[in-house]
Amino acid sequence: MNKDNASLLTEPIVKFFRGKNFGFLGTVNKDGSPQVTPTWIDLIEKEENEDGHEEIILINTAMDRLKQKNVSRDPRVSISIVDEDNPYSMVTIKGRVVEQTTAGADEHIDKLAKRYLNADRYPAHSPSVKRIILKVKPEKIFYLPPRYTEYMQKIK
Amino acid sequence: MNKDNASLLTEPIVKFFRGKNFGFLGTVNKDGSPQVTPTWIDLIEKEENEDGHEEIILINTAMDRLKQKNVSRDPRVSISIVDEDNPYSMVTIKGRVVEQTTAGADEHIDKLAKRYLNADRYPAHSPSVKRIILKVKPEKIFYLPPRYTEYMQKIK
């Protein structure tokens, strides 16, 4: 078991994946320029694989979207998340897409639609769109705990 | 006057810069991997320069931060913004840092602190931090108008 990975996503980080926070996924385009796109995010806290238990971030996208094409060329990603309750608490996760799978991707987007939209089914299913799950292995975390709380209370 | 640039940021896009929306700034690290960081954003709707009138996005950061070092090496950026009132309305702006300046950067961060925090002065001024404005020229816009409005009303 890789203990370094097992402990990467500590409790304050895991909380970012429980609410309706978006992840802003950075990938690199073919010409080397950066690309950022907002996306729903999911976390498998303990997934058994050859390295032992570790956390995997799931991003559900569609085949041939820009981000899917980008990570197929270069799997390195950056995911930035701010807390919906206080955007001055944030985490940036550097990682790598270690697997892409269409298996269970339709059911998975329904599960995310429930959490994000409280919809029983993802409202944008389309026969022409093949959904795919990107599995991201976190490698480095940068976390900023809540700041400016006193201002947040006043402007809400 | 460059008419293409003058019309790039139309009214629905400009609105993203009026509220408290963060911009998620994508840059490219030295090793070619992507980097995403949340940031306050500002817009000069009409700035006169050698090309005539055009819009410039301002990002206020500090000298030697990762994003500042990244854009000094490769000025290409991607900025993703979702609407605070409906995160399913979004814009992604592909652009280029065309200028960096420390002139007026302290006053500018105070102005942003007023808009974002309703603070009279930026709370995190520090003598050890030299602030700098990155001027981003937008080159390509991808805009998604509001979606899922019916779900938004229910979960608020």
Interface residues (C-beta under 8 A of the other chain):
Chain A: K20 F22 F24 L25 G26 T27 V28 G32 S33 P34 Q35 V36 T37 P38 D74 R76 V77 S78 I79 S80 V82 P87 M90 T92 K94 L117 N118 A119 P123 Y148 Y151 K154 I155
Chain B: K20 F22 F24 L25 G26 T27 V28 G32 S33 P34 Q35 V36 T37 P38 D74 R76 V77 S78 I79 S80 V82 P87 M90 T92 K94 L117 N118 A119 P123 Y148 Y151 K154 I155
